[in-house]
Structures are given as structure tokens and as C-alpha cells.
Amino acid sequence: MYKKFVMGIAAMAALTLVSCSSDDLDSLSDNSSKNEAISFDGYLGRSAVAVTRGSVLEKTQLQNSTDGFGVFGNYKETNGQEFGANLFDNQQVTYKNSEWTYTPHKYWLPQGHIDFLAYAPYVKNTKLTSSSIDFTVENEVAKQKDLLWAKADGKTKDNISADNNKVKFQFAHALSRLGYSVKLKKECSADATITLKKIILAGSATEPTGESATKSGTFHTKGTIDLSTGNWSSLSGEQYFNWYSAPTPGASETSGSQSITFTSASNQTYTNKDNEYLFVIPQNFSETATDKLYVIVEYTIQYTGVKGSDGNPVIFTNKVHKQLTTDFKQGKAYTINLTIGRPIEFDADVTPWTNTTDNKNTDINIDSWE
């Protein structure tokens, strides 16, 4: 199921959520009831639409990643849930030869149970506090990564048979994912060229520059996520995103933004490249919320027949903005649909015939003939 949000220049639509099934992997076991190796399996539950980018973690990307996922495991002899790291402390688990593996292996104990927590991608030196880890959102869009979380509590060697004798993690997305699409309102004429220059998400309606750049942040920079619930806390910092910048003319688009130019021959809808998704900590920007969010769009337009004093076509720059009032939810993927350009449109009416109230000026009366 999905939700839609529509707002002037930008229509926000939650993408369809799909689930991924898990692989059935062979268990690592010596068939001894008292000496079985602890092994893992993992898959994504309800997740965002799959794409082919390393930082977007779907099942395939998670398996192909050299990072894998990190595991915390806490052994408790008596009943009751207790998360911690007395048995597994940020253990890296990677996918090799069609199975999730780690080294050195640890084995099940004959009594008690283990409460597991997991996150992805694995980051060295990640510390668990109670059941939570800290997370920082990269300001540079191309460096951002998805974040997954999962728990598997109360596990023993005897209650995992339904999961192929593995501790199975059902990962969920911890962040909100933002993408964009751009199109013209109507097809442009053959003598026009419209080029997208910038897309900025900020806390004010003006583009952050100079000192204002440090005062126009709106997205959380840091937060703490509870791996047992997925809840966020200790949110801090503010940052804005220079989401899209047109590449320098003649520059390669391999590592940078794509060139988005509209002509009569290329009047299409452009969507963000895979390395231009934004991953943000879930945040409420609804009309009643304290936090404010604006999308700022800059584009140029030129006509071959409109020339300056030097005889060259004049390039005009236009900058527009719109406040977005969306409550970004965890595990949801949103697309900001931008329609740019204000076409010249015409209307027509005809002034009706009129006459004066006393008929002295418009009525011609003839009451006799001579």
C-alpha cells in the first residue's frame, strides 16, 4: 500500500512497499545437540522499491556488499529479555558462497537464551548502548547510505528449527528515502531551451549562502536508533542539502549529476540518478510542526530569437520555492515531483454592447417625418 502527498510545485508520493523473501541456507552444525554453531540468515521485510545502488540496501545489495551486517548478542541464563553484547559485540557477518558467515564461530549453550540485535551496513567500532547505536547523516548526498535494523530475541538452539536452524533477521529500513522527478508543465517551443540548475532542500525559502548557510539547516544531522524497536531519539544538529547541481558544460556525468535540459525534442520526465537519493532521519514537516522544509529550484530559459545587444541569445534565470508539509515516515520512499516553467497562456473575452440608463446617448428616436 502507499500514500500520496500533493503540494503545489512538489507532489510527494510514497512508493509502493514490497517484501523480499529469504534464502534457505544450510546450517553450520556438527549434529551435536550440545555443540551446534550459531549461524545467521537475513532478509528484508517491508522495504523500499529495489534499485541497483550499493548504498540502497535491498536483499541483493546486502548480499553483494563487502560490509555485510553487524550483530550484537547477549546471553541470559534466566528468563526475560536483555539486550547487550556479552557474547557478540559488533560481529561482522558477510555473504559468501551462498551463505551468511562470520569467523570465528560461536556455539549454542545448553541452557539459557540469546537476545540478538543487528544493523546494516556494518561499521567498525560501532558501540551498543543498552539496545541502541548512534548514527550520523552524511551531508554529501553521494556518500549517504541506507540503514537497516533488526532483532531476534529469545533464541535458543531448539526454537530456530523453523528458520532452517539459523538466527534469522528480518531487516527493516530505519530512514526515509527521498527521490525527485522533473518535467515541464507543457511542451516547449522549438526555439526554447530550459535547463535545470539546482534543487536545494533547506529550512528557509532562500538559498543558503555565506553565514546563512549555517542557519538554514533543517534535517537532523545525528540521532540514536534503538535496534530493538526502530525508534529514534537524541536527535541533534541541522543541515540542508544541495541536492542537485547541473554539471559543468562539457564535464562527464559519470560521477556527478546528470544534465537536465528540456527542448522541443527532449520534453521528457527526468528522475534522480541512483546516487542522488537522499537518506534522512524520519522527521515531521507538517503544517503544525516546528521544523520547516522548503524546496528551492533554479532553472534557466532562453530563446534563439531573443538576443542581447551583443547579438547573442539572452539566458534568463528563474528561482522558485515551495514549502513542503510532509511527515516523513521511517521505511517510506518519497518522490518529489517538480513541474518547472510557466508557459505563456492566453485567454479571451468580448466586451458586451452597452447603453446609457437614460437612453439619451445610445437611443435614436424618430417620432415624426417631415
N, C-alpha and C positions, 0 to 999 in steps of 0.2 A: 504494500500500500504506500501511497505517497501523498505529501501535502504540497499545496501551492501558495505562494505569496506573490501578489501583484502590487506594484507601486510605481506609477509614473514611468520614468525613464528606465527603471530596472524592475524586472519581474523575477522574483525569487521562487524557484521551484525545487522541491526536494525530489531527488532522483529515486527511482524505484529501488527497493532493497531486495537483494537476492541472497540466498544462503548457499554455501558450498559444502558438499559432502566430504567426509574424511576417507582417507585410505585405510584399508585394513592391513596392518603391518605385522610381521612375525614378531613374537615376543622373545626377548632375550632371557632364557631360562635354562637352568640345568635340571629342571623337573624335580628339584628337591623342595618339599613344602616348607622347609626351614631356611632355604638358601637361594631364593629367587632374586634375580637382578631387577632393580627398579628401572623400567623403561617408559618412554613417553610417546604420545601421539598428540597431534594438534590440528585443529581446523578452525575456520572462521564460521561464526554463526550468522546472524543478520548483519550484513555488511554492505558497503557502498558498491556501486557498479564497478566491475572489474576493468582495469586498464593495464597497459603494459609498461609501467614505470616502476623503477626499483624502489622509490620512496613511498609508493602506494602499496600497502601490504594487503594483498589478497592471498589466497591459498598458494597459488603458483609462485608469486613473488616471495612469499615467506619461505617456501621450499628452496627456491633458487638463490636466496640471499646467503652470503657468506657469514652474515651476522647471526642468523637464526633467532632464538628467543632465550631469555634468561629465566631461571627458576629459583624460587625460594621455597624451602620445605622445612617444616617444623614438626619434630616427633613429640608426641604426647602419649604417655603410658595410660593415663586415665581418660575417662570420657570428657567431652567438651572441646569446642573449637578453640584453637590457639595458634595464631599465625606468628611466624618468626623465621629464623634462619639457622637453627641449631643443627640441621642435617644438610640442607642445601643452601648455600649462600651465594646467590647470583651465579648459579651454574649455567654455563653456555650450552645450548642444545642446538645442533645443526642437522640438516637433512643430507644424508649421504647414502648412496647405494639403496635408495628407495625406503629409507627408514630414518626416524629421528634418533640421533645418537649423541652420546657425550662420553667423556673419559676423565678420570677413572670411574668405573661403575660403582654404585652403592646398592646394598641388598636390603630386602624387607626384613623386618624384625618379627619374631613370632608373636609378640604381644603389642598392644597399643595401636595407634594410627598416626598418619601423617597428614597435615594440612598444607596444601601446595598453593603457591601463587606464581603467576608467570606474566611476562610482558614482552613485547617485541617492538622494534628490533633490539637485540642485545647490545648493551653499552657497558664497557668495562668500568669497574669501580662504582657501579650503581649500588646505593645503600638502601636497605629496607628499614623504615622506622615504624614500628608496630606493624601495620599492613600496607604502608604507603611508600611511594617513591616520589622524588622531585622531578619536574620536567621543565625545560626551557624551550620556548618557541623561537626558532631562528628568524631573524629579520629579513635575511636574503631568501627570497622565495625558492630559488633553485636548490638551496641547501636544506629545505624543510623535509621532514619525514613524518610518515604516519606513525601512530602509536596504538598498540593493541594491549589489551589486558585480559586476564582470565584467572579463575580459581578452580581448584579441585580439592575440596576439603573432605576430611574424614575417610581417607583412603587407606585400605589395608590390602594385603596380598590376596585376600579372599573375596573382596567385594568389587573387583575390577574385571571379573571374567566376562561380563557383557561387553566390555570395551577391548576385547582381544588381549586381556591381561596387561593392559597398559594404562598409565595415568593419562587420561585424555583431557586436553584443554580445549574448551570452546571459546575461542578468542572473539572479542568484540572491539569495535573502534572506539577509542577514547576521545577523539577530537571531532570537530566539524570540518567538512571539506567544502571549499568554495571554488567554483569554476566560472567562466564567463563565456558569453556569445555576443557577437557584434554584427549588426546589419543596418542597412539604410531603411528609412521609413518607406521610401518609394524608389523605383529605379531612376538613376540619374541620367542626364542627357549625355550625348556623345562628346560634348565639348567640356565636360566637367571631370575633375579628379578630386576625390575626397580621401584623405589619409588619416588614419588613427595615430595619434602621437603618444597619449598617456592614458592610463587608468590608475587612479590612486584611491585607496581606501583610508580615510582619516577621520579624526574626531571633530573636524570643522569643515565648513563649506569652501574654504580656500586652500590652495596647495601649500603644504608646509615648506617654508624656506627659511634659511638663517636661524635666528633664535626661535622662531615659531615652530620649527621642526620638532623641537623637544617638548612643545606644549600642545601638539596636535595628535598625540597618540591616543588610541582608544582600545586596541586589543590588548589583552593580558600578555605579559611577557613571560611570567613564571607561574607555576602552580604545583600543587601536590595532589596526586591521584591515589585513591585507596584501591589497591588491586583486588580487594575482596568485594567491593561494591561498585567500582567505577566512578564514585563520587569525587568531585574536585573540591579543594579547599586551599587556604593560604594563597589566594590569587594576588598577584602584585605586578607592578610595572605597567607602562603604557607604550604602545608602539603603533605606527602607521605603516602601510605597505605601499611602496611604489610598485604596483602590481604588473603593469605593462609599460614598456618604453619602446618606441619604434626603433628598429636597428638603424645604425648609421648607413646612409646610402652607399651601396657597394659592399657592405660588410656581409659576412656569411651568417646565415640564420642557424647554423648547426648547434651552437651553444647559447644563442641568445633568443630574443623574442622574434616571432615571425613578423613579416611585413604585411600590414593590413591596409590595402588600398582598394577603393571602390571606383570603378569606371563603368561605362555602359556595357562593356564586355565582361566585366567580372563583378556583377552585382550579386553577391552571394552572402551566406551567413558564415562568419568565421567563429571558431571555438578555440578555447585556450589550448596550447600545446601541453603535453603530458608534464613538462617541467614547470608549468605555470599554475598548477593547483595551489591553493592556499590551505594550510592546515592550521586551525586556530582552536584555542581552548573554548569550549562552549560558553556563549555569552549572550545576555539578553539586551537587545537594542530596540525593544518595542517602544511605542509612544509614551508609555508610562515609566519606562526605565530611566535610571540616572545616566547611564552611558549612551552616548550618541555616536552614530556612524553615518558618514557621507561617502558617496561615490563621486569622484571628480573625473570628468572625461574631457580630454583636449583633442581636437582634430583640426585639420586644415582643409580648405576648399579653394580650388582655382578653376578659372575658365580660360580657354585658349584665346577667346576674343576680348577678354578684359585685361588690358595692358597698362603698365605704368608709363611714366614719362620717358623711361629708358627703352621702351618698346618691348619689354619682356612681360609675360603674364604675371599678374599680381597674385601672391599666395596669401590668403586670409586665414587667420587663426581664430578659432572659436573654443571657448571653455565653458562647460556646463556642469552642474552638480545636482544631486538629489539625495535627500536624507533617506536612509534605509531603516525600516522599522520592523526588523525581524528578530525573533528569539531563536538564535542558532542552537540547535539541539545536538547532543552527543550522538555520534554514529550516523548523522544525516549528511548527505551530499547535496549542496545547493548550486544552482546555476543563476548568475546574474545576467539576464538578457538585456543587452543595451541596444537601443534603437537611436541612431545618431542622424543628424541632418534635419533641417527644417525646410521642406520643399516649398517653393513659391506656388501658392494656390490661388485660384480666382473664384469670385462669386459675382452674381449679377442680379440687379433688380431694376424695375422701371418705375419712375416717379409717376403717380396717377395724375389724371387731369384734375384741375382744381377750379373752383369758382368762389366768388365772394359771397358773404352771407346776405348782403342786401341786393345782390344781382345787378348793381349799378355798373359794374365794370365788365362783367362777363356775359350778361344777358343783353341781347339786341332786340328791342321791342318795336314792332311796327303795327300801329293800330289804325292807320288810315292811308289812303292813297290819294294823291293829287294829280 
